């Protein structure tokens, strides 16, 4: 019998950016640029006592066949601008920004996150990501991209450099003694020097130590390099493994890497992204989930997703007809620019044959096949079913909690907050008030060692 105390569930909210989860054409959907949308979203999450909101970011508008991929949400204002503004209209909610380590510089990013942590009284978090493609790199002076091993090496050294900058201030340097006129306790606060394979910087960091000392660090890569980077450096990992057995395998793998980096099991939280469809009954939720998937995979979107696997122009293909008889192109020049999903299919012919087999077996059209084989909702059912499933998954070590992605922005999170959160609270696995003053405290993470 397992007498381990029940784990407390962590919940967060993902404001989607460039993706095909959000149904922007739904009458209930709002703007992804106007500040009111971000305010409504953040305040719903805070009303639900969520740990943080998560802001994704795209550094270039995606293209397919040379045209803007406008079936996604197009565009996103600057992350730091949004999060700094949200700090003024929230009190407890963590503010997590996705900032790229391939094209930015450590001093600038360290300064921005230290400032956000001050402005929010200790609620800043950084999702450290890399960029894999030259298409995105064209927007930046570097003008290219790094191979996978090198981009993670840059991410590691980038984070090391940023950490060195944050740690140059210990927190006791500012006296501001008006009687004596002494402002500083030391003549040279913020002095740093950092040299490695990627960076050669020195000077003085000009932002005093912030409430958390450092932002909470997230990582979102799923490769071998990404998992190892998370085990060594991250406070939380944003994964895509939201189902039970898949989540348990990922959880065991990543948590199993911690000891060799001198870290404890609880030093890294595993928080998969998860979608949900909520209705009065399970049967109604299943039907609603089907309707939502058809909204998410419109006929035009089905063709775009088909082209990403086939890697060829299929604009004349009938989405209500069978899958193409022509085989995928093995050309390395991807038809979908800036989309990691377009390069994640592995053996294209093998994947196409798998799709064809599913289509034949179930008698599905192209669009129906795309709906069948692409991402589905993680949690479907009544509020009781979803609360029970989330609790069961967390207690079974498939996750430490979930980062929820609703298909309607900004208000789609409200039904979960109003109906599922109270049931989790009744089960004793979710807070009834914020426990700490900072995001790090609310996540149950240790203070960073200096």
Phi, psi and omega in degrees: 000134180270111180256020177297136177304147180296135178290143171277136185273135173262134177233143177217168183235132182256118174273104189292147178249253181274108185194175172240031172272314181291133174263086186292339181276353178293138181304335181277350182282145178247190182290150172255013180235321183293139186297327180303327179294317179293322179296311181301315181299311182296320182288329173296315180298320180290323176299327177277004178062031178292153179294316185198165166253148187242124182250115176281168180209140172242132185269354175207145176295131181288151180231154172219126185055036175082003181242151178300134183277078190276007171284339169278171167291129184259119173094157178198124175299167182300133184301310184296324178298314180296310185294321178296320178293322180292334177300332183278344184242010173228162183240330188234335189293129174294151185237103187253124180244137175272114182233131188282135179265354182279323188247351178266182180235144186302317184299314182296312182292318178300318180295319181293317180288323176298320178295316179297322179295321175295312184298329183260005183060040172094039183238017185273144174216147183240120171271105185279117180234165176242168177238136188257349192237146178292334178303312176293321183298339180296340178282351189236161182300327181299327168069009179208214179210170180249143172303159189305313180299320181288326181291327175285329174296318177296319179298318180297313182288329176299311180294321176300316180295316180298319179297319178300320179295312180300322185279358176290340174255127182266341177111351181243016185282330186267113177269313182049047180276103185291331181291315182270341184083006179276124180261320183242148176270350181219146185281346187222061178290152175078009181290130181216159173209125181219122179225128176206197184293340185249330190226145175222089187228151176202159180151216178228126178283130193256016176243115179302162184304133185269172185305321178271353186081307174220153173294157170296137185255124174252155174220144187235008181280149182246357179287173175303315179296320180294318180295319181291322177299317179296316181296328183274325194236334193270156171269336179206151178239132181264102187252172178254008187264083188261356179261163195301295187293319177298317179296320179296320178297314180295315181302311181297319181296309185288316179297329180291346180272347190293319188301320182289350174258013178071029184241158180268162179305321185275001181280350180226121177267139178250116189231091179291151168287140182214134173264166180210150172229118188244134176213178183294324179231163178297319181296317178296323180293321178298317179293318178296321179299320178297316180296321180294319179297325177290329173291318182290327179247075176293170176306318180293319179294322178303317180293318179299316180292324176298316180298328182295325175279313183288338179055041177207160180291118178235029184297338179268000183285143180276115180295340179266002176261186180288170176296156181300146175276335177291146181276160178299152175277136178269009180301132180286346177279100188291141177288333181256107184275134175080011180247113178299329182297333182289341179252009186260007185279348181071229178287107186297318181294318179298318179294319179298320179295325177295316178297319180297320180296318178296318180297316180293315184298321186256000179064045187260146171284175177303309182298315180297326178293317178300317177300319183292320190261345180267179188309137178244169178293140182284315184235121183231128176154191174288170178301319180296318180296315182293317178299316181296318182293314179299315180298314180299316182296317182292318179293334179271011178059042167269345181188169170258357181158188186221146173259108190275136179239111179268157182275350175245128178237134009263353192269358187293344180281339187302316179300324177295314180298319186281331189243326182270317182305314179301327179289323176294323177295320178298328179283350180077022183245006179217142186302155172251355174198156176293134184274324189244175179268336182243165176298317180303317179294317181293333176275354180073029181263150178290153172295142181292139176286142179264000000 
